[in-house]
């Protein structure tokens, strides 16, 4: 039970290895309104940041998957589910990770010096509760803030949550957001959330309760949010929401690596998210409604690798190629 301002977390990545918080609880868990289980800033190191082992990432570039360095500049942010934001003329690492079983750390943002350090990405939380989780506080794995002025944002990390019963009074939140970035506000990409439950009470899935936003004026792409009622749903639901923040570079590939076919009960793209199905690696099926809201965009290749049962409300600047 976590009450008051109690916080449960794990160590930040080193330059050569990473850590995670993995818990299975046989009974019940309570996270009070001001308490948290979080891995904010515990992912891949930003430029000129120190790891848990005290070793400096002595480079302007943030680190990404497998501790590979990104471009050597402070104006390129971290990627994860969403591609990181970048200043024009530069590049960022490719997105990565798994929608259904997220377990990868968020990428770090670029820094300019040991005073202008880049933001770290978010860490990894796996939490399985066989009883009831009473969630009024926060579960989070977001990118953190960097140094004084010249730095870029870190990407959100991973939250893999598997609950028997999820209860909330309405104040509980789940977050894997990218961080904003300094000066030019070159923001990190959104992370990954997968939420499984057998029943829930008081926790409504909206963009105020569950988030994987990219951030910034040069924003990162939206993260992936997957949720499934293990009692009622066949395939679960996939959501991309960037909270109305859009840019020319931050986008989200549905499945950045691998070739496994994907099937969902519904899929929603909203809040200015830009989502792309890569071709020709896998077949994407939506058995129910595919919804594209507002200024959101979904790119689907015309190679017979995607199908939907019903488009539902297909609004927004949807495009197909």
C-alpha positions, 0 to 999 in steps of 0.5 A: 500500500502506497499512501501520502507521497510514497513513490516506488521506482527503479534505477536509471539506465547506465551507458551499457545496461538498463533496469526495470520494475517488475512486480507480481502481487498475489493480493491487493494494491493501493496507490493513494491520490498523491502516491505513485509507482513511476519510472519517470526519467529512468530510461535511456540516458540523455546527452551528458547524463549520468547512469546509476553506476555513476558513469557519464554519457559523455556525448551530446547525443541521447541513447536509444534502443540497445544503448546506441547513440543518436545524432550528435546534437542537442536538437534531436529528441528521444524516440520510442513508440512515437518518433522523437521531435527534431529541429529541421535538418537533423535526424532522430532514431527510429521508433521501436517496441511492442504494442501488446507486451511493452518492455522497452525503455524510452530514448534519451534526448540530446544535450549541449553540455554538462549544464544543458543535459538532455532529458532521459527517457522513461523506464519500464514497469511491469505490474501484475495484480491478482487481486484488486488495484485501487488506483487513485494516484499515478502509474507513470514512465514518462521522459524527464526534464533536461538541463538549463536551456539547450536540450531535447526531450526524452521519450516515454517508457513502457507500462505493462499492466495486468489487473484482475480488478481495477478500481478508482475514485476517478483521480487515477492516471497512467502515463508514458509521455515524452518530455517537452524539451528546452529552448526550441521545445524539441519534444520526445515521442510517446511511450507504450501502455498496455492495460489488461483487466478482468473488470474495472470500476471508476476508471474511464479510459480518456486522455486525462486518465491514460496518456502516451503523448508526444510533446513539444513545439517540434513534437514527438509522435503519439505513443501506443495505448492498448487496452483489453477487458479479458472477460469481454474483449476478443482482441482488445483496443488500440488507441493513438492520441497526441493531445492535439499536438502535431508537427511535420516530423513526429509520427508513429509506426503501428509496428516498427519491427517484426512481421506478426499480423495484428488484429484489434476489436477497434482502433482509434487515431485522435488528437492530431496523431499521425499513424502509419502502417509500414508496408509490406511486413504484416497484415493489420485487421480491425474487426470493429470500428476504425475511428479517425478524429479531428486532425489525426491522420492514418496512412494505410498502404494499398497492398492488401495488408489492411482490412477493417470491419467498419470504418465508424466515424472516419473523420480527420485528414485520413489518407491512404497510399 
